[in-house]
Structure formats: C-alpha cells, structure tokens
C-alpha cells in the first residue's frame, strides 16, 4: 500500500510542478506578440498538399552547382591582381613604414 501511495504522491508533485509559470518565457515574448490574435488553424491536408510544390530535384541541384561554379570563377578572378601590382604595393608600404619610423625618431 505504501508503494502505491508513494507513486500517487510523486504523480501529484509532478502535476503541481507542471502548473508553474515560466517567467523567462513570458519575458521573451514582446508586448506586440502577446496582444496578437491567435493564429488561424488550418487542416493539415492543406499544408501537406503544398509540400510537394517546391521540392528539390536533380535539375535544382545542377542549377545550384552551376551558379556555385560561376561564382567561384568570379571570385578567383578577383583574387588575381595584375602582375606587379602587389610588388608596387609592398614597396609603397615599406617606404611609408620607413617614413613613419623616421618621423617617430624626430619627435
């Protein structure tokens, strides 16, 4: 009899703890969300009938792969600068660093 009573007490405690409020969740909802009307419930058949409309197919995969390849080629072209540009920039940076060092020494 004590086993059944223990189970009953545990069940009652669990049920009471489920009635507790969760202030973290209440605070997460904005006032606008709290005042919003309840969403319209629709039959699941209406939702699932539209699930096949935008399916990914083999053609979709090939199209996305083609776009990806094109973008990678474009990006590769952007990374390649004309010959001599990087060298000229490095030379300019070095001269500016040397000038900055000289100005610091004058202070």
N, C-alpha and C positions, 0 to 999 in steps of 0.2 A: 504494500500500500504506500510506503514511503517513496518508492521509485516513481510511481505514478504522480504523486504529489510533487516531487522534485521536478519532473518533466512539466507539469502544469505551471509551476512557479517560474521555471525558465521560459516557457512559452509566453506567459503573461508579461514577464520583464522584457522580452524581445518585442512583443506587440506594443508595449508602452514606449519603448525607446524609438520605435518607428514613427511615433506621433510627434517627435521632437521637431522643432523648427531649425532650419539651417540658415543662420544669418549671412554666411558667406555667399550663399546662392542668392538670397534676397538682395544683397548689396550689389551683386554682379549685374542685375537687370536694371536698365535705365528706367527713368520715370516714363518715358515715351513707350517703352516696351511693356511696362506694367499697365498703362492705360489703353494699349492697343486692343482691338477686338479679337476675340478668339478666332483662330484661322478656320476657314471653311474645310470641312471634312469631305473628302471625295471617295468614291468607291475605288478599291484597289484595281479593279479591272480597267478603269480609265487611265490609271497611272501605268500599269504594265503594258497596255496596248501601245503606248508611246515609247516604250523602252527599246523597241527594235528600230526606231526611226533613224537614230544616229549611231549605228553600230560601226565599229572599226573593221574595215575589210582589208584584203590584200592590197587593193588599189590605194587605200588610205596610207598604208604603211609605205608603199613605194613612193607616194607623193611626198610624204614627210621626209623620207630618206633623200629624195632628190633635192628638196629645199635645204636640208641639212648640208648636203654636199656642196651646194651652191654657196651657202653662207660660209662654209669653211674655206672655200677657194677665195671668196672675197676677203675674208679675214687674213688669209695667208698673203694676199697681195698688199694688204695694209701694213703687215709686219716687215715687208721687204722695202727698204729705202734705197733710193738710187745710190750707186757706188760713190764713195767719197763724202756723202752727207754725214755719216756717223763719225768719220775721221775729222771732218771740219768742226763738228760739234764738240768732239773731245778736245781738240786743240783750243777752241774758244773757251771751254770750261776751264782748262788748265791755265790759260792766260788770265782769266778772271780770278781764279783762286790765287794765283801768284800776286796779282794786283791787290787783292784783299789782304793778303799777308803783309805786303809792303805798307799798306795804309795802316794796318794794326801796329806795325813796328814804329811808325812815325808818331803815334799817339803817346 
